[in-house]
C-alpha cells in the first residue's frame, strides 16, 4: 500500500490548521475583551435579595472611577482606582436610612469587603473582586 506524499498530507492538514488558528485568534479576542475594567457600567452583586426585599447591592461605576454604591440598606459614594489587575476601592460616609439591624450589619460587611479588595478579573459579564473574600458582580443588561 502506498503512503500519501508529504505534500498531500500537508494539503489535507491545511484546513484543520487554519481552523485551529481561527479558533485560537477568536479566543484571544474574547480574552482581550474580558480584560477591560467595566468603567461606565452598573453592576449587580451576584446574590439573592434578603428576605422581604428585592434589593441587592449595586456598583454604578463612572468612566472616571467615581462610584455610587447602593448597599443592602444605605448608599455611599466611592472611588475606584484600577492598575492592571489590581484595584483599590475607597468609600465615604453612608447615608443614614433606618433599616432592620440585619440589613445594616450586611451594609457594614459589604463596605468592609469592598475596602479589602485587592484584585479584579472579568469572566464574561461577571466582575470578580478578590481579597480576603471574593465577591462577584454581574453587568446590568437591561
Secondary structure, 3 states (H helix, E strand, C coil): CCCCCHHHHHHHHHHHHHHHHHHHHHHHHHHHHCCCCCCCEEEEECCCCCCCCCCCCEEEECCCCEEEEECCCCEEEEEEEEECCEEEEEEEEECCCCCCHHHHHHHHHHHHHHHCCCEEEEECCEEEEECCCEEEEEECCC
